Amino acid sequence: MIRPAAGPARATAATAVLVTALVTLLVLTVREDGYFTDPAGLSWLYAACWALFAAAVWSLRRVPARHAAALVLAGGLAVAATGLVAPPRTSTDSYRYAWDGRVQAAGVSPYDHAPADAALLPYRDGWLFPTGKACAGPDLAAVSPGVCTRINRPRVHTIYPPAGELYFLLVHALSPDGVRHKAFQVGGAVLAVATTLALLGVLRRRGDPRRAAYWAWCPAIAVEAVNNAHADVLAVLLSVLALGLTVRHRARGGALLGLATAVKLLPAVLLPGALSGVRRVRAAAAVLLPSAAVLTALYLPYVLLSRSSVLGYLAGYADEEGYQDPSAGDRYALLRLLVPGSWAVPCVVAGMAAVSVYVIRRGDPGRPWSGALLVTGTAFLLTTPGYSWYALLLIALVALDGRWEWLGVAVAGAAAYLTGRVVPHAGTAGYAAAALAVLCGWAVRRRRLPRSRPDRVPEPCPTPGEHR
């Protein structure tokens, strides 16, 4: 039953107070350098941030829709700004971004040399390659006697696709001398806020603008998109724009989806969602051909200019993370509770194929993000990735679709990455709890689904106070 909004001003004020408390706690969390020294304490801070985030979003449901967009955007600006208060705390990936941008500006393909390669000695500086006592930090890797680097895996070639590399080059070109890590953090903040605006734009036409808060106020945005400056945020922005365009302009949406995939490969999992409800080959080609054309056009210059493979360390990374050998790590953790490890990869392939076919055949073409969320979330539950920033894409899909229970997958990723350092199998437990939450949400929503629409992916149930 939809309740009338009681005390809109009071509800707005209460929500603003909760967002302020969230922002304050995020500042303390980002400034806490506990990844190596106190991961348990940092995990509790993360948990408190997520609790305040949940309370703020819950309070927002009573704020009138006409006021909600401004409140969501203001809160999103404040949350993004908290990521700027300290250097990257829990990831060193942005240092590789800075290096790749630097060598490209010098006319060197990032796919041809590892950072530790002596051929690139002229491009080193004291920030990315400290010496002497400065090499005592736990997040530094030795490259030669007395010399270390902030770049992780300095002896392997880059793994990033071409649009990501172009982003690194652009940030390098626009950055003043000596700005160091701040350049990519500011870039992450700008892209995070731009994603909020894109979400608000889509949701004004096809949803409730209040859902944009699932992205804008999420603690993962401050930590992963801004503080750690992961390039995934650019892929997320392009993915949101792509899915929004696909509803009316399949070719444009497909082209943007190809661009998103050329930033980070993960957005390729959105293709079944973009093809939701497609019955004709011509309609499918309108999405797939522009996507493939953009991806090819971006890769081609690097293929022609590079002497080494433009796939870089991709195969080595997949092997290192246990995606090729399920017994080597914590991947496929939920599946391995049910089937032998040797069955994990075939089960993932079969499961993803089944979900993708279901979405393509029975998905709602007016809501491609609904099917995309189902496919993406299923991929996470089947593979149980150990890096929390991968879930940025899923968080944006939750904002578009409204099925908030899928946010548990993002929490599970954070548990795997951080809490797993002190609590064995924290990630497995987190993903199991997330899967249970998703199943419960599916059961509740299925009971409310009108029987006259069996051929559509269930639409999110309205929250109290949400008008359709």
PEQUI-V710927 format. One record per pair of residues at least 4 apart in sequence whose ideal C-beta (glycine too) atoms are under 8 Angstrom apart, sorted by sequence separation. I is the first residue (numbers start at 1). GAP is how many residues later the second one is. If there is no record, write none. Layout:
BEGIN
I	GAP
I	GAP
END
This chain:
BEGIN
6	4
7	4
8	4
9	4
10	4
11	4
12	4
13	4
14	4
15	4
16	4
17	4
18	4
19	4
20	4
21	4
22	4
23	4
24	4
25	4
26	4
27	4
28	4
33	4
34	4
35	4
38	4
39	4
40	4
41	4
42	4
43	4
44	4
45	4
46	4
47	4
48	4
49	4
50	4
51	4
52	4
53	4
54	4
55	4
56	4
57	4
59	4
63	4
64	4
65	4
67	4
68	4
69	4
70	4
71	4
72	4
73	4
74	4
75	4
76	4
77	4
78	4
80	4
81	4
88	4
92	4
93	4
94	4
95	4
96	4
97	4
98	4
99	4
100	4
101	4
102	4
104	4
108	4
109	4
113	4
120	4
124	4
125	4
126	4
130	4
131	4
136	4
143	4
160	4
161	4
162	4
163	4
164	4
165	4
166	4
167	4
168	4
169	4
170	4
171	4
175	4
179	4
181	4
182	4
183	4
184	4
185	4
186	4
187	4
188	4
189	4
190	4
191	4
192	4
193	4
194	4
195	4
196	4
197	4
198	4
199	4
200	4
201	4
202	4
203	4
207	4
212	4
213	4
214	4
217	4
219	4
220	4
221	4
222	4
223	4
224	4
225	4
231	4
232	4
233	4
234	4
235	4
236	4
237	4
238	4
239	4
240	4
241	4
242	4
243	4
245	4
246	4
249	4
250	4
251	4
252	4
253	4
254	4
255	4
256	4
257	4
258	4
259	4
260	4
261	4
263	4
270	4
271	4
272	4
279	4
280	4
281	4
282	4
283	4
284	4
285	4
286	4
287	4
288	4
289	4
290	4
291	4
292	4
293	4
294	4
295	4
296	4
298	4
299	4
300	4
301	4
302	4
306	4
308	4
311	4
313	4
314	4
315	4
316	4
317	4
319	4
322	4
324	4
332	4
333	4
334	4
335	4
336	4
339	4
340	4
343	4
344	4
345	4
346	4
347	4
348	4
349	4
350	4
351	4
352	4
353	4
354	4
355	4
356	4
357	4
358	4
359	4
363	4
364	4
367	4
368	4
369	4
370	4
371	4
372	4
373	4
374	4
375	4
376	4
377	4
378	4
379	4
380	4
390	4
391	4
392	4
393	4
394	4
395	4
396	4
397	4
398	4
407	4
408	4
409	4
410	4
411	4
412	4
413	4
414	4
415	4
416	4
419	4
420	4
422	4
425	4
426	4
427	4
428	4
429	4
430	4
431	4
432	4
433	4
434	4
435	4
436	4
437	4
438	4
439	4
440	4
441	4
442	4
443	4
444	4
445	4
449	4
462	4
6	5
34	5
63	5
88	5
103	5
104	5
108	5
115	5
124	5
126	5
130	5
135	5
142	5
143	5
149	5
160	5
202	5
203	5
204	5
216	5
220	5
221	5
222	5
223	5
225	5
261	5
278	5
318	5
319	5
322	5
326	5
336	5
339	5
358	5
363	5
380	5
385	5
398	5
414	5
415	5
420	5
462	5
5	6
32	6
88	6
103	6
104	6
113	6
134	6
142	6
143	6
203	6
215	6
224	6
247	6
261	6
278	6
318	6
319	6
322	6
326	6
364	6
398	6
420	6
462	6
34	7
35	7
88	7
103	7
113	7
135	7
141	7
158	7
225	7
245	7
246	7
260	7
261	7
303	7
322	7
363	7
364	7
419	7
420	7
34	8
60	8
63	8
140	8
141	8
160	8
175	8
203	8
224	8
225	8
245	8
246	8
302	8
321	8
322	8
323	8
335	8
336	8
339	8
363	8
398	8
419	8
32	9
140	9
174	9
200	9
203	9
224	9
244	9
275	9
278	9
319	9
322	9
326	9
332	9
335	9
397	9
398	9
449	9
32	10
100	10
103	10
130	10
140	10
141	10
243	10
257	10
260	10
321	10
322	10
326	10
380	10
416	10
417	10
449	10
34	11
60	11
99	11
135	11
139	11
141	11
143	11
172	11
225	11
242	11
245	11
246	11
299	11
360	11
380	11
415	11
416	11
419	11
60	12
108	12
135	12
141	12
143	12
171	12
199	12
200	12
221	12
242	12
275	12
332	12
335	12
359	12
394	12
395	12
415	12
416	12
446	12
29	13
32	13
115	13
135	13
139	13
141	13
171	13
199	13
242	13
257	13
274	13
275	13
331	13
332	13
335	13
359	13
445	13
448	13
129	14
132	14
134	14
242	14
243	14
257	14
327	14
380	14
413	14
415	14
416	14
108	15
131	15
241	15
242	15
326	15
332	15
359	15
394	15
395	15
412	15
415	15
416	15
445	15
29	16
99	16
131	16
171	16
196	16
199	16
271	16
326	16
332	16
358	16
359	16
394	16
414	16
442	16
445	16
28	17
29	17
103	17
106	17
130	17
131	17
199	17
239	17
242	17
257	17
271	17
376	17
377	17
413	17
444	17
129	18
130	18
238	18
239	18
242	18
326	18
376	18
391	18
412	18
56	19
96	19
129	19
130	19
196	19
238	19
326	19
355	19
356	19
391	19
411	19
412	19
25	20
29	20
103	20
129	20
130	20
167	20
195	20
196	20
254	20
271	20
355	20
377	20
102	21
128	21
129	21
238	21
239	21
253	21
324	21
373	21
376	21
412	21
128	22
238	22
388	22
391	22
408	22
409	22
412	22
25	23
26	23
127	23
128	23
352	23
355	23
390	23
391	23
411	23
25	24
99	24
192	24
236	24
250	24
373	24
389	24
235	25
238	25
242	25
372	25
373	25
388	25
408	25
409	25
235	26
352	26
387	26
388	26
408	26
22	27
25	27
116	27
243	27
351	27
352	27
373	27
386	27
115	28
116	28
235	28
239	28
242	28
246	28
369	28
373	28
381	28
384	28
385	28
388	28
406	28
99	29
192	29
234	29
235	29
238	29
377	29
380	29
387	29
388	29
408	29
409	29
22	30
98	30
243	30
257	30
261	30
352	30
373	30
386	30
387	30
388	30
408	30
21	31
22	31
232	31
235	31
239	31
243	31
351	31
369	31
370	31
385	31
386	31
231	32
232	32
235	32
242	32
254	32
258	32
262	32
369	32
377	32
384	32
405	32
406	32
95	33
116	33
192	33
231	33
250	33
254	33
258	33
262	33
373	33
380	33
405	33
18	34
22	34
115	34
191	34
192	34
232	34
253	34
254	34
257	34
258	34
261	34
348	34
367	34
386	34
251	35
254	35
255	35
258	35
259	35
347	35
348	35
405	35
406	35
115	36
189	36
250	36
251	36
254	36
255	36
258	36
262	36
405	36
18	37
19	37
188	37
189	37
250	37
254	37
258	37
262	37
18	38
116	38
188	38
195	38
202	38
251	38
252	38
255	38
403	38
115	39
116	39
188	39
198	39
251	39
255	39
259	39
114	40
115	40
188	40
258	40
15	41
18	41
114	41
185	41
188	41
192	41
195	41
199	41
202	41
206	41
246	41
386	41
114	42
185	42
187	42
188	42
191	42
195	42
198	42
202	42
403	42
114	43
191	43
194	43
198	43
201	43
384	43
15	44
113	44
185	44
384	44
14	45
15	45
112	45
184	45
188	45
191	45
195	45
111	46
191	46
198	46
15	47
92	47
110	47
111	47
334	47
335	47
384	47
11	48
15	48
42	48
110	48
181	48
334	48
110	50
332	50
334	50
381	50
11	51
12	51
332	51
333	51
380	51
11	52
12	52
19	52
23	52
30	52
99	52
331	52
332	52
22	53
26	53
30	53
33	53
127	53
331	53
381	53
8	54
31	54
35	54
95	54
330	54
331	54
381	54
7	55
8	55
12	55
16	55
23	55
27	55
30	55
31	55
35	55
95	55
96	55
110	55
331	55
6	56
8	56
15	56
19	56
23	56
26	56
30	56
33	56
95	56
96	56
330	56
5	57
22	57
26	57
32	57
95	57
96	57
329	57
381	57
403	57
5	58
20	58
23	58
27	58
92	58
100	58
110	58
402	58
5	59
8	59
12	59
16	59
19	59
23	59
30	59
92	59
93	59
401	59
19	60
92	60
100	60
323	60
104	61
377	61
96	62
97	63
168	63
96	64
104	64
105	64
167	64
321	64
100	65
104	65
321	65
101	67
105	67
164	67
167	67
100	68
101	68
104	68
105	68
100	69
101	69
97	70
98	70
101	70
102	70
164	70
97	71
101	71
160	71
163	71
164	71
101	72
98	73
97	74
98	74
98	82
278	82
98	83
272	83
276	83
277	83
374	83
272	84
275	84
276	84
277	84
98	85
272	85
275	85
277	85
95	86
98	86
273	86
277	86
330	86
371	86
94	87
97	87
272	87
276	87
277	87
278	87
370	87
272	88
275	88
276	88
277	88
370	88
276	89
370	89
94	90
273	90
330	90
367	90
94	91
272	91
276	91
337	91
276	92
333	92
364	92
367	92
88	93
275	93
362	93
363	93
364	93
87	94
274	94
276	94
333	94
334	94
362	94
363	94
273	95
276	95
330	95
333	95
337	95
362	95
364	95
163	96
167	96
273	96
276	96
88	97
163	97
273	97
330	97
334	97
84	98
164	98
273	98
274	98
330	98
333	98
334	98
359	98
163	99
164	99
272	99
273	99
161	100
162	100
163	100
164	100
272	100
273	100
84	101
161	101
273	101
334	101
36	102
83	102
84	102
161	102
270	102
273	102
36	103
161	103
269	103
272	103
273	103
160	104
161	104
83	105
84	105
270	105
83	106
269	106
270	106
269	107
80	108
81	108
80	109
269	110
80	112
80	113
253	115
76	116
77	116
76	117
247	118
247	119
73	120
76	120
247	120
247	121
246	122
73	123
270	123
72	124
73	124
266	124
243	125
243	126
267	126
73	127
266	127
72	128
243	129
69	131
97	132
166	132
90	133
91	133
89	134
94	134
97	134
69	135
93	135
94	135
163	135
76	136
93	136
94	136
162	136
72	137
76	137
79	137
90	137
91	137
93	137
161	137
162	137
165	137
72	138
75	138
79	138
83	138
89	138
90	138
93	138
161	138
76	139
79	139
83	139
88	139
89	139
91	139
162	139
68	140
69	140
72	140
76	140
79	140
82	140
83	140
88	140
162	140
68	141
72	141
75	141
76	141
80	141
86	141
88	141
68	142
75	142
79	142
80	142
83	142
84	142
65	143
69	143
73	143
79	143
83	143
84	143
65	144
72	144
82	144
83	144
65	145
68	145
72	145
76	145
80	145
81	145
82	145
83	145
80	146
63	147
162	148
61	149
60	150
157	151
157	152
160	152
60	153
159	153
158	154
159	154
239	154
157	155
158	155
159	155
57	156
156	156
157	156
236	156
240	156
56	157
57	157
156	157
232	157
236	157
239	157
243	157
159	158
232	158
235	158
230	159
233	159
57	160
153	160
156	160
206	160
232	160
236	160
240	160
56	161
206	161
228	161
232	161
230	162
53	164
224	164
225	164
53	165
223	165
224	165
53	166
225	167
220	168
224	168
50	169
220	169
49	170
220	171
221	171
220	172
46	173
221	174
220	175
46	177
218	177
215	180
214	181
215	181
276	181
215	183
216	183
214	184
215	184
214	185
213	186
211	187
212	187
211	188
214	188
211	189
218	189
29	190
211	190
214	190
220	190
111	191
211	191
30	192
218	192
26	193
29	193
30	193
109	193
207	193
214	193
29	194
112	194
208	194
220	194
22	195
111	195
112	195
207	195
26	196
109	196
112	196
203	196
22	197
26	197
30	197
109	197
111	197
199	197
203	197
19	198
109	198
111	198
202	198
109	199
111	199
199	200
111	201
195	201
199	201
110	202
208	254
210	256
208	258
91	298
90	327
90	328
57	347
50	361
46	368
43	372
46	372
43	375
42	376
43	376
39	379
40	379
43	379
39	380
39	382
40	382
35	383
39	383
40	383
35	386
61	402
62	402
65	402
61	403
62	403
61	404
61	405
2	460
5	460
3	461
4	461
2	462
3	462
1	463
2	463
2	464
2	465
END
